[in-house]
Amino acid sequence: MAVEVKVPTLPESVSDGTLVNWKKKSGEAVKRGENLVDLETDKVVLDIPAPADGVLGQILRQEGEIVTTGDTIAILEEGAAQPVAEMSAAAPAPAAVPAAPAAPVTSEADIEGLSPAVRRLAAEHGLDVAKIPGSGRNGRVTKADVLAYIEAQKQGRPMAAPAAAPAPVPVAAPALAAAPSTAPLPPDAQGRLEQRVPMTRLRARIAERLLMAKNSTAMLTTFNEINMKPVMDLRSRYKDQFEKVHNVRLGFMGFFVKAVIEALKRYPAVNGSIDGNDVVYHGYYDIGIAVSSPRGLVVPILRDADQMSLADIEKAIGEFGQKAKDGTLTVEEMTGGTFTITNGGVFGSLMSTPILNPPQSGILGMHATRDRPVAENGQVVIRPMMYVAHSYDHRIIDGREAVTFLVTIKECIEDPARLILNV
């Protein structure tokens, strides 16, 4: 029975998506719930699962096409698939093949990505597909390769490897997960190479929001520096016990989240946003944590972060980092937020001007910690110092508030007891 594969209901804040990577080809067996194709939106990549067991029939919408909720993208022939073992038992083996030690298909990894015809032939003849030279894309074994291998066995001659395709000239380009396949452009008159790669939906959305922040806000940035020694000493003293009790590593981001919340409580305008001619002062603290992913920068949200313990914050940030790496962050996890923290220090940045994440009115930029000479009590000493930056929307936040907000963060980090005593 034919079953339509439809685009599932998209989240409320997502209007459409782009099909970027079909995982299966027409004629291949699929299992219920198995991801058929990636759907890239401007926030996350969603899976479109198979609605039933069967064989993928006609693919109606190709990679690169824009689809929306309810669109039919393929036809699935329900119940048409048979396990390899059953097909092997049902099909008669050709009598002309000489007896030879049967080499079963070695593992699931060996047959992954092969067409049903190749799997059936390999099972029927007891072939080890790992020994069959592949002439398909990326060395994939095709039906013709299997038939040629069988014929070579009949004639008792070794199987020659297929002629290798000319290796493409490597072209430096940004790594784009699930980007449409592209070919290098021909050299120009000077023999120089370049590559044209379409923007992913996420990258286009990032570009749009950054340009909007630049053009629609009165953004300024104030800077300060923080002596990280007190919080580093505290972390060194308790990190082993903290990890043993809470089963999570004690990092520095948790301290900064706590310090930001304390500063937001003192200066509520920084936690506000502009909506038309109104200023909205948020009575909650949803802190966005900028995380790098293979697809670009994403900002998952710590909701009600003021009610979270240091251990809860560290666990949530660790989970966000893993989800960003795996591409499993949901739209809900990245929607909202009243203030954002970004840490360019993990990449070695010493100073930068973070750009606002609209409609938020403030963002904190952390940077790398470096030993530097500083003056303390009339003496020059070496201390681990970090530059921090606070970008803010001057339409809602005055310079005095912006500066003292950052000073509050500095004081909390340089004297962590303030976070416990709320002073």
N, C-alpha and C positions, 0 to 999 in steps of 0.2 A: 504494500500500500504506500502510495506517495504521501509524504509529509512535507509541508512547507517549513523552511527554516526562516524565521522572522527575527528582526531586530527587537530585542526585549525593550521593555519600558525604560526609557532613559531617566536619570535623575532630573529633578525639577529644574535645576540650574543649567542643564545641558540640553541644547535644542537639537543637535545632530552630531554625527561623527563620521570619520573617514575609515573605510576598510583598508587596512595596511598590510596584512600578512595572512593569507590563507594557509592554515596548517595542514589541510587535506586537499587532495586533488579529486576530480571526478573519477568515480570507479573505485575509490579506496574505501575500505571498511572503517566504520566508526562505531564508537560505543556511546550510549546515552550519557550525557554530561561532559563528554570530551570536547575540549575547545576546538571549534572549527576555524575561527578567524578572529584576529584582533581588531577591535574597533577603537580607534584613537579619537578621543575628544580633546577639548582644549584644557582639560584638567587631568584626566587619567586615561589609561588604556583598559578597556573592558573586554571580557571574553564573551563570545557568543557560542554557547554550548549546543551540542547535538541534542535534539528533542527525543531521540529514540535510538536504539541499536539499528544498524543497517548499513547501507552503502550510499555514499554521497553521489547523487546524480548530477543534474545540470547545475552549474554555478551561474546564477543570474546577474549578480553584481560583482564587478571586478575590483581588484586592488586600486586604490586611489579614488574610488567613487564615494560620494557623500550620501549617507543614508540617515533615516530618522526612525523613530519608534514605529513598529508595525510593518516596515518594509520587508518584503520577501526577497531574500538574497540567494537562496538555493533550494533545491528539491532533494529530499532524502528518501530513498527507497527502504522503507521500514522492513526489518526482518530478512533482508536479502543476503546478509552476510553470513558466512559459515566459518567456524573455526578452521584453522589450517589443518588440524589433525583429521577432522571429519572429511574435508575435501580430499585429503590424501587417501583415506580409506575408500572413498566412493569412486575415485577415478582409476581406471586400469592403467598399469604401467606398460610402456612400450616394450615389446618383446625383443627388439633389436639391440637394446642397450646391454653391453657385456656386464657380467657380474663383477662387482667391485665392492670393496669395503664401504658400507654406507656411512657417510659422514653427516649426521643430523645438523640442521641449522643450529648454530651454537648457542644463541641466547636471544632474548627480546631485543637487545641492543643491535644484534646483527641484522634483524629484519625490519627494524624501525625505519620508516620512510620508504620502504619498497612497495611497489604496486602489488595488488592482489594476484596478478598473473605471475609475477616473479616469485612470490611466496608459494603459490601453488606448485609451480615447476620445481622449486627447490625442495619442497616437501615430498613430491612424487618421486624424485630421483635421489633423495637423500643427500643433497648437495650442501656443502658448507659455503655459504655465499661470501664469506670472507676471502675465499680463495679464487673467486671469480673476478677477473679484471672488469671494472666498470667503465663504460664509455659515456654515461650520462652526465648531467650537470653535477659538478663537485665530486666526480668519480662514482656517481650512483649507478648501481647495477640495473640494467634494463632487461626486458624479456629477450631481446635480440642477443644480449651478452650471454644469457643462460643457455639459449638454444645453440649458440656458437660453441659454448663450453661443452655441451653434451655431444655435439658433432665431433669436437676434437677428441673427446674420450673414445668415441666409436672408432676413430681412425688411429688412435694410439699416438697422437702427436701432442706436443706441449701447446698450451694456450698462450698465444702471444698477447701481450698487453696492448690495449688500444693506443693509437697514436695520441700523444698528449697535445692538447690544444695549446697554442702559443700563450705563454703567461702574460697577463695584462700588465702594462707598466703601472707600478704603484703610484698613486696620486694621493698626496696628503689632503685629508679632508676630515672635518669633525665627525666623531662617532655618533651616529644617529640611530637609536633603537627603533626598529620597525619602520625605517625610512624606505621609501620606494626604491627599487633597484635602479641604478643609473650606470651609464657607461662613460668612461673618460672621453672628453671632447677631443677632436683631432688637434694636433699641435698647430700653433699659429705660425706666422711667417718666420719668427725667430726660433721655432722649435720648442717653445715652452708649453707645458701642459697645464690644464686646469680642469676642474670638475664642477658641474652645476648640479646641486642637490636641492630638491624642493624642501621648504620649511616644513617641519612637523607641526601638527596642530598646537602642541604645547608651546613650541618655540614661537610660533606666530602670536599666540595669546600672550606670552611673556613680553614680546616686543610691543604689542598693543598696550598692555597695562603700563609698561615703563614709559612709553611715550605719553600716555594719558597722565601719569603722575608728574611728568616733567612740565607738561603744558597746562595742566588744570590746577596745580597747587602752587603756593608760594613757599617752596621748599628751601630751607636753610639747614646748615649743619654746624653743630658745636662739638668741640673735641676736649678730651681730658686724658689723663693717664692714671693708671691704677697700679699700686704696689701689690703684687700678687703673693708676696711672701707669707702674710698671715693665713690666707686661705690655703696656700700650698702646704704650710706646716700643719694646719688642721687636717687636711686631707691625708698627709703622710702618716699622721698619728692614728687616724681612725679608719683608714681605707680597708685594711684587712678585716677588722671587726665588723665594719659596715657591710662588706660583701658577704661575710659569713651569716650575718643576721638577716639581711634583706635579699640575698642572692642576686645582687646587681652591683656593678662597679660604681664607686663614688667618683664622679667627674666634677668639672667646674661649671658646666652649664646649669646644673641644678641651683647652685649658689646665685648665678646671675638671674635666673628666673625668679627666685625669691627676692633678690634685691630690686628687680624691676617692679614686682608687685608692690613692694613697700613704697617705692617712689611713685607709682601710679596712684596709690591711696592718698599720698600727700598732695599730688598735683593731678587732679581728675581731668583737667583739660587735655592732658597728654593721652588719656584713655578715651577721649571723645572723638567724634567725627562730625563732618558737615553734611547735612541733608537738605539741599535747596537753600532756603534762608534760615534754617534751623541748625542749632548745635545740639547734637545728641550726646549726653553724658552717660556712659555705660556704667551700670551698677554691678558689673561682673568683670572678670579678668580672664579673657580667652587669649592666651599667648601663642602666637604663631612662631614656629621654629623652622627657619629656612634650612632645607636639607638638599644636598646635591644628589641627583639620580642620573642614570645613564641617559635619560631623556631631557634633562635640564633641571633647573631649580624648582623645587616644590616646597610648599609651606603648610604642613599639617598643623593642626591646632590642639593645644592643651586647653581643654575646656574647664572652666572653673578652677584655674590653676592655683588660686589662693587657698583652695580647700585640699590641695594635694600635699603630701609629705615630700621631703627631699627624695626619699626612695621611690615614691610613686612617679615623681617627675623624671628621675633617671631611667626608670623602667620604660616609661612611655616614650621618651626620646630614643632609647635604644630600639624599641619596636618600630618607631617611625623610620629610623635609618634603615632597618632591614626591609621593611615594606617598600621604601623608596627604591632600594636596590633591586628588589624582586618585581617591582611594578605592580604591587597589590594594594596601594593606597586607594581608598574610596573617595568619592566626591564629598561625602559627608565629612570625612576627616580633614578635608582641605577647604571647607566652606566656613566663612565667618572670620572671627579674630578681631581683637581690639588693639593689639600691639604686636610687633614682630621683633624677633632677635635673629640676627644673622652673624655667623662666625667665619669671616674670611681668614682667620688665623690658622685654621686647619690646613690651608693651602700655602701658608707662609706670608700672607699679607701683613704688612706693618701698619698701614693706614689706608683708609678708603672712605668714600662718601656714600653710604647706603642710600638707596632710593626708596621712597615711601611705597607702601603696598596699599593703594586706595581701596576703600574709603578711610583707612586708618590714618591717623595724624602723626604717628611717631614710629620710629624704628631705631633699634640699638645695633650698632656694628661693633663686634668684638674682633680683636686682631691677635697676631702672634705675640707670645710672651718672650722677651729678650732681656738678658742681663745688661743693665746700663748703670753708669755712675749717676747717683742722685745725692742731693744734699739732705742730711738728717741731723738736726741739732748742731748745725755748724760744721759737720763732718761730711766728707765725700765717701759714700759707701756704694757698694754694688748691690743692686736689687733686681729681682725679676719684674720687669715693668711691662704693662700692656696699654697700648693706646686704645681708647674707646671713642666712638662717634655716635652722636644722637642727631639724626635728621628729623625735622619736624615741619609741620605746616604752619607757617607764620600767620595765616589767617585766623587760626583758632588758638595758637600757643604763642605767648609773648616770649621775648628773648630771655627775660629773667626766669620764667618758669622752665624754659628749656635747659638753661644752664644749671639751675639748682636741682632740677630733676636728675641730671647727669652726675652732679656732685653727690646727691643722695646715694646713687648706685655706687659711686666710688667709696663713700664712707662705709657702706654696708659690706663691701668686699674687703676693704682694708681692716675692718673690725667686725668679723663675722658674728660676734656675740650680739650685735645690734639686731640681727635677724631673729635671734631667739628671744631677746628681751623687748623687741619692738620699740626701740628707742633711736 
